[in-house]
Amino acid sequence: MKRSSFKQIYIGILAGSIVILFLSMMAVYIHSQRELQESEVFKMETIGKQIDDSITASLGSLRGLRHIHYVDIKARDILLKDNEKETESSRFENQKYVDTILEHIITGNESIQRATIVNEYGNVYSTDSSVPQAYVDAVEERMGEWSLSVGRDREFYYGGLQNGQTAILTYLQPLYGYNNNKEMALLAVDLNYTNLKSVLSNLFSDEKNGTCLIYYNNKVLFRIGKRKLDQGQKWHLMKKSDGILSDNQQTEMITLDEENMILTVRQNIQTGWKIAMFTSEQDMFQDIEQKMLRNIFLLAVISFLAFVVSSYYTRSIAAPLEHFCAAIRNMGNGKLNRIEMQDRRMTREVMNVVDNYNEMADRMNEYLNRELIYERNQRIIQSKMLKYQINPHFLYNTLNTIASMGELSDFPEIVTIAKNLSYIMQYNLRGSSFVSLASEIEMVKSYIEIQQIRFPDTFAVQYDIAEDVKELQIIKFILQPIVENIFQHGFSKKNQENQILIRAYREEKRLFLVVRDNGRGIEKEKIREINAKLAEERKYTDEEDTGEHQSIGIYNVNRRIRIYYGKEYGVRIAENTAQGAEMILTLGAAVEGEEQNGAGISS
């Protein structure tokens, strides 16, 4: 097979690099498009939420105005009667009372210009003492149009009842009685359109964010942004927006006059206004497309110059490199020999390669010599270690010997400790990762018997193990760390009323292990913090430690459970414990041979 020359390889690599760079640029461009689209969608949704919140904040007083007859009994009684039939002093007091309440509700709200209530008797209550009669007549006329039977609830009018002043947006809302559907009054609120639009426009200052339509009942209330729309385009956008909301969605790709658009929609709960924000993909990707064209042109220029320079450069280094490669191929004595090329004409780069190779050869030869010595020493050390290796059976026999000596010497505590410790060691060294729940309980009992000798008459243990769960297979060694945590952090060693409850029961396909104590307990804030970390399956780190290392065992047990059974299982701390702490372990409740969610258990 004919081998290519250095120049051919070099130029081939250069050409391949340019192709890879071009493909990488395209991949970056596509990825940038995707990221930019996600970023713009997130930005649009964020601005939409800010506009939603701003509308709620600006028109927060509407809620108080709509419910004035619910929260103020005296105001409701006044609205239900004809104030003109009252005495002059009562009329004055009633008028002043309702007017004051309306004024109090809208105080400080610059977006509300005037609030007026006209009841069925034509009595007028308002924050403006000079309400024109024409305004009252218009409100009464609107009041006659409302009826729950035809579904009229609230409406907004440009200019509304302000004689064609487009800077005003009038909001109408009927007020109904408690026990019937009859309108008791009509609420008319004049909103400062200019102020509202200014507030909302400030949230939409970036022209790249597209255009925003705020509409209600297929009537556009606000248009924010530079893009102008005809009536057909507005109708199309409102129809698409209604469809997105009906599907419980928030964002969708649409086509408007053969132009791809991203549309995000949300609805303000307080007013019912729908906020539709849209922008075209062409405007969105304009900047990165221009950058991509510039990068392609720059890549073409660089590629041409690189080919010219590389053709000249390869000729000056090909001969020295070929000699260098031949010298390397001729080495066959198991060592790296130095290559001397002082008599040859070389570029600085080739000379550096040769010098670096010679330096590397010296280091490698020295390293190989050290490796031979190291391997020889390792064999000597391994031989010595084998002499001192202790068989685990020797430890069991030693513990049994200690137990026998304690029994002969009439020291029952030594017997108990030695036997239980021997059992725990045998339990932990068994090959299986799964055991029956009964075996795990027996191991915990052995551990507790040792603790009862260490701390006599300081605690009592109660077991509540359901019969139908004793033979269930569980992960080995998950209860003892939880119980040990109680002795380390939960109990006072001097308190003789310490109690431990270990409970196990099954609910459908889940096994619950509960370990409860009546000790010092854990603060609720700390419980929430630990439970959050357990749910996130975060690894325990020293930086998160409180200084007591009281959560390491919990995190480790939780992690093992989630690895074997799945993320819906694990450990959590009960928050409603009146005294002490309660740890709840949730496992899969499969017997040996059954299939777990996410893992099969085999002993």
C-alpha positions as CSV (number, residue, x, y, z in Angstrom):
1,M,0.0,0.0,0.0
2,K,1.4,3.3,-1.1
3,R,1.8,5.8,1.8
4,S,1.0,9.5,1.4
5,S,3.7,12.1,1.8
6,F,3.9,14.4,4.7
7,K,2.8,17.3,2.5
8,Q,-0.3,15.3,1.3
9,I,-1.2,14.3,4.8
10,Y,-0.7,17.9,6.1
11,I,-2.8,19.4,3.4
12,G,-5.4,16.6,3.8
13,I,-5.6,17.3,7.5
14,L,-5.9,21.0,6.9
15,A,-8.7,20.4,4.4
16,G,-10.4,18.0,6.8
17,S,-10.1,20.5,9.6
18,I,-11.7,23.2,7.5
19,V,-14.6,20.9,6.6
20,I,-15.0,19.9,10.3
21,L,-14.8,23.6,11.3
22,F,-17.5,24.4,8.7
23,L,-19.7,21.6,10.0
24,S,-19.1,22.7,13.5
25,M,-20.1,26.2,12.6
26,M,-23.3,24.9,11.1
27,A,-23.9,22.7,14.2
28,V,-23.3,25.8,16.5
29,Y,-25.6,27.8,14.3
30,I,-28.4,25.3,14.6
31,H,-27.8,24.9,18.3
32,S,-27.7,28.7,18.7
33,Q,-31.0,29.0,16.8
34,R,-32.5,26.4,19.2
35,E,-31.0,28.1,22.3
36,L,-32.1,31.6,21.0
37,Q,-35.6,30.3,20.4
38,E,-35.8,28.8,23.9
39,S,-34.3,32.0,25.4
40,E,-36.8,34.2,23.4
41,V,-39.7,32.0,24.5
42,F,-38.6,32.2,28.1
43,K,-38.1,36.0,27.8
44,M,-41.6,36.4,26.2
45,E,-43.2,34.2,28.9
46,T,-41.4,36.2,31.6
47,I,-42.5,39.5,30.1
48,G,-46.0,38.2,29.8
49,K,-46.0,37.2,33.4
50,Q,-44.7,40.7,34.4
51,I,-47.4,42.3,32.3
52,D,-50.0,40.0,34.0
53,D,-48.6,40.9,37.4
54,S,-48.6,44.6,36.5
55,I,-52.2,44.5,35.4
56,T,-53.1,42.7,38.7
57,A,-51.2,45.3,40.7
58,S,-52.5,48.3,38.8
59,L,-56.1,47.2,38.9
60,G,-55.9,45.6,42.3
61,S,-58.6,47.9,43.6
62,L,-61.2,46.4,41.2
63,R,-61.5,43.4,43.5
64,G,-62.4,45.6,46.4
65,L,-64.9,47.6,44.3
66,R,-66.6,44.4,42.9
67,H,-67.0,43.0,46.4
68,I,-68.0,46.1,48.3
69,H,-71.5,44.8,48.9
70,Y,-70.2,41.5,50.2
71,V,-67.6,42.8,52.7
72,D,-69.5,45.9,53.9
73,I,-73.0,45.2,55.2
74,K,-73.9,48.8,55.7
75,A,-72.9,49.7,52.1
76,R,-75.0,46.8,50.8
77,D,-78.0,48.0,52.8
78,I,-77.6,51.5,51.4
79,L,-77.4,50.2,47.8
80,L,-80.5,48.1,48.2
81,K,-82.8,51.0,49.1
82,D,-83.9,54.2,47.5
83,N,-81.8,56.9,49.2
84,E,-84.2,59.7,48.0
85,K,-86.9,58.4,50.3
86,E,-84.7,58.8,53.3
87,T,-84.6,61.9,55.5
88,E,-82.2,64.6,54.4
89,S,-79.7,63.8,57.1
90,S,-79.8,60.0,56.3
91,R,-79.4,60.8,52.6
92,F,-76.3,62.9,53.4
93,E,-74.8,60.2,55.7
94,N,-75.5,57.4,53.2
95,Q,-74.1,59.4,50.3
96,K,-71.0,60.3,52.3
97,Y,-70.5,56.8,53.6
98,V,-70.5,55.0,50.2
99,D,-68.6,57.8,48.5
100,T,-65.9,57.6,51.2
101,I,-65.6,53.8,50.9
102,L,-65.2,54.1,47.1
103,E,-62.6,56.8,47.6
104,H,-60.7,54.7,50.2
105,I,-60.6,51.6,47.9
106,I,-59.0,53.5,45.0
107,T,-56.7,55.8,47.0
108,G,-53.2,55.6,45.7
109,N,-54.2,53.7,42.5
110,E,-53.2,56.0,39.6
111,S,-54.7,53.6,37.1
112,I,-58.3,54.2,38.3
113,Q,-59.6,57.6,37.5
114,R,-63.1,57.3,38.9
115,A,-65.4,54.7,40.4
116,T,-69.2,55.1,40.3
117,I,-72.1,52.9,41.5
118,V,-75.7,53.5,40.3
119,N,-78.3,51.3,42.0
120,E,-81.7,50.3,40.6
121,Y,-83.3,53.4,42.0
122,G,-81.0,55.7,40.2
123,N,-79.0,56.7,43.3
124,V,-75.4,57.7,42.3
125,Y,-72.4,57.1,44.5
126,S,-69.0,58.1,43.2
127,T,-65.5,59.2,44.0
128,D,-66.2,62.2,41.8
129,S,-68.7,64.6,43.3
130,S,-69.4,66.2,39.9
131,V,-70.6,63.2,37.9
132,P,-72.4,64.4,34.7
133,Q,-76.1,63.4,34.4
134,A,-75.3,62.0,30.9
135,Y,-72.9,59.6,32.5
136,V,-75.5,58.4,35.0
137,D,-78.1,58.0,32.2
138,A,-75.6,55.9,30.2
139,V,-74.8,53.7,33.2
140,E,-78.5,53.2,33.8
141,E,-79.0,52.3,30.2
142,R,-76.2,49.7,30.4
143,M,-77.7,48.3,33.6
144,G,-80.9,47.5,31.8
145,E,-78.9,45.4,29.3
146,W,-77.4,43.1,31.9
147,S,-78.8,39.7,32.9
148,L,-77.3,36.5,34.2
149,S,-79.5,34.5,31.9
150,V,-77.7,35.8,28.9
151,G,-74.2,35.4,30.4
152,R,-73.3,39.1,30.6
153,D,-70.8,39.6,33.4
154,R,-68.3,42.3,32.7
155,E,-67.3,44.5,29.8
156,F,-64.8,47.1,28.8
157,Y,-65.5,50.1,26.6
158,Y,-63.0,52.4,24.8
159,G,-64.0,55.9,25.8
160,G,-66.9,54.1,27.2
161,L,-69.1,56.5,29.1
162,Q,-66.7,59.4,28.7
163,N,-68.3,60.9,25.5
164,G,-65.7,59.5,23.1
165,Q,-62.5,60.3,25.1
166,T,-60.3,57.4,23.9
167,A,-57.8,58.0,26.8
168,I,-60.4,56.4,29.1
169,L,-61.3,52.6,29.4
170,T,-64.5,52.1,31.2
171,Y,-65.1,48.8,33.1
172,L,-68.7,47.8,33.8
173,Q,-69.6,45.1,36.4
174,P,-73.1,44.3,37.7
175,L,-73.5,43.8,41.5
176,Y,-75.9,41.0,42.4
177,G,-77.8,40.3,45.6
178,Y,-77.1,37.3,47.8
179,N,-80.2,35.1,47.2
180,N,-81.2,36.0,43.7
181,N,-79.9,36.9,40.3
182,K,-81.3,40.4,40.2
183,E,-78.9,43.2,39.7
184,M,-78.9,45.5,42.8
185,A,-76.5,48.0,41.2
186,L,-74.0,48.6,38.4
187,L,-70.4,49.4,39.0
188,A,-68.7,51.7,36.5
189,V,-64.9,52.2,36.8
190,D,-63.0,54.6,34.6
191,L,-59.5,53.4,34.0
192,N,-56.7,55.8,32.9
193,Y,-55.9,54.2,29.6
194,T,-52.8,56.4,29.0
195,N,-51.4,55.5,32.4
196,L,-52.0,51.8,32.0
197,K,-50.5,51.6,28.6
198,S,-47.4,53.6,29.8
199,V,-46.9,51.1,32.7
200,L,-47.3,48.1,30.4
201,S,-45.1,49.6,27.6
202,N,-42.2,50.1,30.1
203,L,-42.2,46.3,30.5
204,F,-41.9,45.9,26.8
205,S,-39.2,48.3,26.0
206,D,-37.0,46.0,23.9
207,E,-38.2,46.1,20.2
208,K,-36.8,42.6,19.7
209,N,-39.4,41.2,22.0
210,G,-42.0,41.4,19.3
211,T,-45.5,42.7,19.7
212,C,-48.1,42.3,22.5
213,L,-51.9,42.3,22.2
214,I,-54.1,42.6,25.3
215,Y,-57.7,41.8,24.4
216,Y,-61.0,40.9,26.0
217,N,-64.1,39.4,24.3
218,N,-62.3,39.6,20.9
219,K,-61.8,43.3,21.4
220,V,-58.2,44.6,21.4
221,L,-57.6,46.8,24.4
222,F,-53.9,47.4,24.1
223,R,-51.3,46.9,21.3
224,I,-47.7,47.3,22.5
225,G,-44.8,47.1,20.0
226,K,-43.9,48.4,16.6
227,R,-45.7,45.9,14.4
228,K,-49.0,47.1,13.1
229,L,-51.8,44.6,12.4
230,D,-54.9,44.8,10.2
231,Q,-58.2,43.6,11.6
232,G,-57.9,40.2,9.9
233,Q,-54.5,39.6,11.5
234,K,-55.8,40.6,14.9
235,W,-58.7,38.3,14.6
236,H,-56.4,35.4,13.5
237,L,-54.0,36.0,16.5
238,M,-56.9,36.2,19.0
239,K,-58.4,33.0,17.6
240,K,-55.1,31.1,17.9
241,S,-54.5,32.5,21.4
242,D,-58.0,31.3,22.5
243,G,-57.2,27.9,21.1
244,I,-53.8,27.8,23.0
245,L,-55.6,28.7,26.3
246,S,-58.4,26.1,25.8
247,D,-55.7,23.4,25.4
248,N,-54.1,24.5,28.6
249,Q,-50.9,25.5,26.7
250,Q,-48.8,28.7,26.9
251,T,-46.6,28.7,23.8
252,E,-47.1,27.5,20.2
253,M,-45.6,28.0,16.7
254,I,-48.1,29.6,14.3
255,T,-48.2,31.0,10.8
256,L,-49.3,34.5,10.1
257,D,-49.5,35.5,6.4
258,E,-47.0,32.8,5.5
259,E,-44.6,34.0,8.2
260,N,-43.6,31.7,11.1
261,M,-44.3,33.2,14.5
262,I,-43.8,32.2,18.1
263,L,-47.0,33.0,20.1
264,T,-47.2,32.9,24.0
265,V,-50.5,33.5,25.7
266,R,-51.7,33.9,29.3
267,Q,-54.9,35.2,30.9
268,N,-55.2,37.7,33.8
269,I,-57.4,36.1,36.4
270,Q,-58.6,39.4,37.9
271,T,-59.8,41.2,34.7
272,G,-60.1,38.3,32.3
273,W,-57.8,40.1,29.8
274,K,-55.8,37.8,27.6
275,I,-52.1,38.7,27.0
276,A,-50.8,37.5,23.6
277,M,-47.2,38.1,22.7
278,F,-45.7,37.1,19.3
279,T,-42.5,37.6,17.4
280,S,-41.4,36.3,14.0
281,E,-38.6,33.8,13.6
282,Q,-37.0,36.0,10.9
283,D,-36.6,38.9,13.3
284,M,-35.4,36.5,16.0
285,F,-32.7,34.9,13.9
286,Q,-31.6,38.0,12.0
287,D,-28.5,38.7,14.1
288,I,-27.1,35.2,14.2
289,E,-27.7,34.7,10.4
290,Q,-25.6,37.8,9.7
291,K,-22.9,36.5,12.0
292,M,-23.0,33.1,10.3
293,L,-22.5,34.7,6.9
294,R,-19.6,36.8,8.2
295,N,-18.0,33.6,9.7
296,I,-18.4,31.7,6.4
297,F,-16.7,34.5,4.5
298,L,-13.9,34.7,7.1
299,L,-13.5,30.9,7.0
300,A,-13.1,31.0,3.2
301,V,-10.4,33.7,3.3
302,I,-8.5,31.9,6.1
303,S,-8.7,28.6,4.2
304,F,-7.2,30.1,1.1
305,L,-4.3,31.7,3.0
306,A,-3.8,28.5,5.0
307,F,-3.4,26.4,1.8
308,V,-0.9,28.9,0.3
309,V,1.2,29.0,3.5
310,S,1.1,25.3,4.2
311,S,2.3,24.4,0.7
312,Y,5.4,26.5,1.2
313,Y,5.9,25.5,4.9
314,T,5.7,21.7,4.4
315,R,8.5,21.7,1.9
316,S,10.9,23.1,4.5
317,I,10.2,20.5,7.1
318,A,9.4,17.4,5.1
319,A,13.0,16.2,4.7
320,P,14.1,16.6,8.3
321,L,10.9,14.9,9.5
322,E,11.4,12.0,7.1
323,H,14.9,11.4,8.5
324,F,13.6,11.7,12.0
325,C,10.9,9.1,11.4
326,A,13.4,6.7,9.7
327,A,15.7,7.0,12.7
328,I,12.9,6.1,15.1
329,R,11.8,3.1,12.9
330,N,15.4,1.7,13.1
331,M,15.4,1.4,16.9
332,G,15.1,-2.2,17.9
333,N,17.1,-2.7,21.1
334,G,14.2,-2.2,23.5
335,K,15.4,1.3,24.4
336,L,14.7,4.8,23.1
337,N,17.9,6.1,21.6
338,R,18.8,9.7,21.2
339,I,18.6,11.1,17.7
340,E,21.4,13.5,16.6
341,M,20.6,15.9,13.7
342,Q,22.9,18.9,14.3
343,D,24.4,18.6,10.8
344,R,21.0,18.9,9.1
345,R,19.2,22.1,8.2
346,M,16.0,22.3,10.2
347,T,13.4,24.8,11.1
348,R,13.0,25.9,14.7
349,E,9.9,23.8,15.1
350,V,11.5,20.6,13.8
351,M,14.5,21.2,16.1
352,N,12.2,21.6,19.0
353,V,10.5,18.3,18.2
354,V,13.9,16.5,18.0
355,D,15.1,18.1,21.3
356,N,11.8,17.3,23.1
357,Y,12.0,13.7,21.8
358,N,15.5,13.3,23.1
359,E,14.5,14.7,26.5
360,M,11.5,12.4,26.5
361,A,13.7,9.4,25.6
362,D,16.0,10.1,28.5
363,R,13.1,10.3,30.9
364,M,11.4,7.2,29.6
365,N,14.6,5.2,29.9
366,E,14.9,6.3,33.5
367,Y,11.3,5.5,34.2
368,L,11.6,2.0,32.8
369,N,14.5,1.4,35.1
370,R,12.5,2.6,38.1
371,E,9.5,0.4,37.0
372,L,11.7,-2.7,37.0
373,I,12.8,-1.9,40.5
374,Y,9.3,-1.2,41.6
375,E,7.8,-4.4,40.3
376,R,10.5,-6.4,42.1
377,N,9.8,-4.6,45.4
378,Q,6.1,-5.1,44.9
379,R,6.5,-8.9,44.7
380,I,8.5,-8.8,47.9
381,I,5.8,-6.7,49.7
382,Q,3.0,-9.0,48.5
383,S,4.9,-12.0,49.7
384,K,5.2,-10.4,53.2
385,M,1.5,-9.4,53.3
386,L,0.4,-12.9,52.6
387,K,2.2,-14.0,55.8
388,Y,0.1,-11.5,57.9
389,Q,-3.3,-12.1,56.3
390,I,-6.0,-13.0,58.8
391,N,-8.8,-15.3,57.9
392,P,-12.3,-13.9,58.9
393,H,-13.1,-17.3,60.4
394,F,-10.2,-16.6,62.9
395,L,-12.1,-13.5,64.1
396,Y,-15.4,-15.5,64.5
397,N,-13.5,-18.2,66.4
398,T,-11.8,-15.5,68.6
399,L,-15.2,-13.9,69.4
400,N,-16.6,-17.4,70.3
401,T,-13.6,-18.0,72.5
402,I,-14.2,-14.6,74.3
403,A,-17.9,-15.6,74.7
404,S,-16.9,-19.0,76.2
405,M,-14.4,-17.3,78.6
406,G,-17.1,-14.8,79.7
407,E,-19.5,-17.6,80.3
408,L,-16.9,-19.6,82.4
409,S,-16.0,-16.4,84.3
410,D,-19.7,-15.6,84.9
411,F,-19.7,-12.4,82.9
412,P,-23.0,-12.6,80.9
413,E,-22.4,-9.1,79.5
414,I,-19.2,-10.3,77.7
415,V,-21.1,-13.3,76.4
416,T,-23.9,-11.1,75.0
417,I,-21.6,-8.6,73.4
418,A,-19.4,-11.2,71.8
419,K,-22.2,-13.3,70.4
420,N,-24.1,-10.2,69.1
421,L,-20.9,-8.8,67.6
422,S,-20.1,-12.1,65.9
423,Y,-23.6,-12.2,64.5
424,I,-23.4,-8.7,63.1
425,M,-20.0,-9.5,61.5
426,Q,-21.4,-12.6,59.9
427,Y,-24.5,-10.7,58.7
428,N,-22.5,-7.9,57.1
429,L,-20.1,-10.3,55.3
430,R,-22.8,-12.4,53.7
431,G,-22.6,-12.3,49.9
432,S,-26.2,-11.4,49.2
433,S,-27.3,-7.7,49.0
434,F,-30.8,-8.6,50.0
435,V,-32.2,-10.3,53.1
436,S,-35.6,-10.9,54.6
437,L,-37.0,-8.2,56.8
438,A,-37.0,-10.6,59.7
439,S,-33.2,-11.1,59.3
440,E,-32.7,-7.3,59.2
441,I,-34.8,-7.0,62.4
442,E,-32.7,-9.7,64.1
443,M,-29.5,-7.9,63.3
444,V,-30.9,-4.7,64.7
445,K,-31.9,-6.5,67.9
446,S,-28.3,-7.7,68.2
447,Y,-27.1,-4.1,67.9
448,I,-29.7,-2.9,70.4
449,E,-28.7,-5.6,72.9
450,I,-25.1,-4.3,72.8
451,Q,-26.4,-0.8,73.4
452,Q,-28.5,-2.0,76.3
453,I,-25.3,-3.2,78.0
454,R,-23.5,0.0,77.2
455,F,-26.4,2.1,78.5
456,P,-28.3,0.0,81.0
457,D,-31.8,1.0,82.1
458,T,-31.8,4.1,79.9
459,F,-34.2,3.1,77.1
460,A,-36.9,0.7,76.0
461,V,-37.6,-0.7,72.5
462,Q,-40.9,-1.7,71.1
463,Y,-41.4,-3.7,67.8
464,D,-44.5,-3.6,65.7
465,I,-43.8,-5.9,62.7
466,A,-46.8,-7.1,60.7
467,E,-46.8,-10.8,60.0
468,D,-47.2,-10.5,56.3
469,V,-44.0,-8.5,55.8
470,K,-41.5,-10.5,57.8
471,E,-40.4,-12.6,54.7
472,L,-40.3,-9.7,52.3
473,Q,-36.8,-9.2,50.8
474,I,-35.2,-5.8,51.4
475,I,-31.8,-4.2,51.0
476,K,-29.4,-5.3,53.7
477,F,-28.2,-3.0,56.4
478,I,-30.6,-0.1,56.1
479,L,-32.3,-0.1,59.6
480,Q,-29.2,-0.1,61.8
481,P,-27.8,3.2,60.6
482,I,-31.2,4.8,61.4
483,V,-31.3,3.3,64.8
484,E,-27.7,4.2,65.5
485,N,-28.5,7.8,64.7
486,I,-31.0,7.8,67.6
487,F,-28.2,6.8,70.1
488,Q,-25.8,9.4,68.7
489,H,-28.1,12.4,68.4
490,G,-31.6,11.6,69.7
491,F,-31.3,10.4,73.3
492,S,-29.9,11.8,76.5
493,K,-27.9,9.0,78.0
494,K,-29.1,10.0,81.5
495,N,-32.8,9.9,80.7
496,Q,-34.4,6.7,81.8
497,E,-37.6,7.3,79.8
498,N,-36.1,7.0,76.3
499,Q,-38.4,5.1,74.0
500,I,-37.8,3.5,70.5
501,L,-40.5,2.2,68.2
502,I,-39.6,0.1,65.2
503,R,-42.7,-0.6,63.0
504,A,-43.1,-2.3,59.6
505,Y,-46.3,-2.6,57.5
506,R,-47.3,-3.0,53.9
507,E,-49.7,-0.9,51.8
508,E,-50.3,-2.3,48.3
509,K,-46.9,-2.6,46.6
510,R,-45.0,-0.4,49.2
511,L,-43.2,-1.5,52.4
512,F,-43.0,1.2,55.1
513,L,-40.4,0.9,57.9
514,V,-40.9,3.5,60.7
515,V,-38.3,4.3,63.4
516,R,-39.6,6.7,66.0
517,D,-38.0,8.0,69.2
518,N,-39.1,10.5,71.9
519,G,-35.7,12.2,72.2
520,R,-34.7,15.8,71.5
521,G,-36.2,15.9,68.0
522,I,-35.3,18.1,65.1
523,E,-36.3,21.6,64.3
524,K,-39.1,21.9,61.6
525,E,-36.9,24.1,59.4
526,K,-34.1,21.6,59.6
527,I,-36.5,18.7,58.8
528,R,-37.7,20.6,55.7
529,E,-34.1,21.2,54.6
530,I,-33.1,17.5,55.0
531,N,-36.3,16.3,53.3
532,A,-35.6,18.6,50.4
533,K,-32.1,17.2,50.0
534,L,-33.3,13.6,50.3
535,A,-35.9,14.3,47.6
536,E,-33.3,15.8,45.3
537,E,-30.9,12.8,46.0
538,R,-28.1,15.3,46.7
539,K,-24.8,13.9,47.9
540,Y,-23.9,14.8,51.4
541,T,-20.9,17.2,51.6
542,D,-19.0,18.7,54.5
543,E,-20.0,22.2,53.4
544,E,-23.6,21.3,54.2
545,D,-22.8,19.8,57.5
546,T,-24.1,21.4,60.7
547,G,-21.0,20.2,62.6
548,E,-22.8,17.2,64.0
549,H,-22.7,14.8,61.0
550,Q,-26.1,13.6,62.0
551,S,-27.5,13.2,58.5
552,I,-24.8,11.1,56.8
553,G,-26.4,7.8,57.6
554,I,-29.8,9.0,56.4
555,Y,-28.4,10.3,53.1
556,N,-26.6,7.0,52.5
557,V,-29.6,4.8,53.2
558,N,-31.8,7.0,51.1
559,R,-29.4,6.8,48.2
560,R,-29.2,3.0,48.4
561,I,-33.0,2.7,48.5
562,R,-33.4,5.0,45.5
563,I,-30.8,3.1,43.4
564,Y,-32.4,-0.3,44.0
565,Y,-36.1,0.6,44.0
566,G,-36.5,3.9,42.1
567,K,-36.8,7.6,42.7
568,E,-40.3,7.3,44.2
569,Y,-38.9,5.4,47.1
570,G,-36.5,6.6,49.8
571,V,-36.3,8.1,53.3
572,R,-38.1,11.1,54.7
573,I,-38.6,12.7,58.2
574,A,-42.1,13.2,59.5
575,E,-42.9,16.9,60.2
576,N,-45.9,16.4,62.5
577,T,-44.2,14.6,65.3
578,A,-45.1,16.1,68.6
579,Q,-41.9,14.8,70.4
580,G,-38.7,13.2,69.2
581,A,-38.2,12.3,65.6
582,E,-39.8,9.8,63.2
583,M,-37.9,8.4,60.2
584,I,-40.0,6.7,57.4
585,L,-38.3,4.4,54.9
586,T,-40.4,3.5,51.8
587,L,-39.4,0.4,49.9
588,G,-40.8,-1.8,47.2
589,A,-42.9,-4.6,48.9
590,A,-42.0,-7.5,46.6
591,V,-41.3,-10.9,48.0
592,E,-38.4,-13.0,46.7
593,G,-38.9,-13.6,43.0
594,E,-41.4,-10.8,42.4
595,E,-40.4,-7.9,40.1
596,Q,-39.7,-4.5,41.6
597,N,-40.4,-1.2,40.0
598,G,-37.1,-0.5,38.4
599,A,-35.2,-3.5,39.8
600,G,-35.7,-7.2,40.3
601,I,-34.8,-8.7,43.7
602,S,-32.9,-11.9,44.0
603,S,-31.2,-13.2,47.0
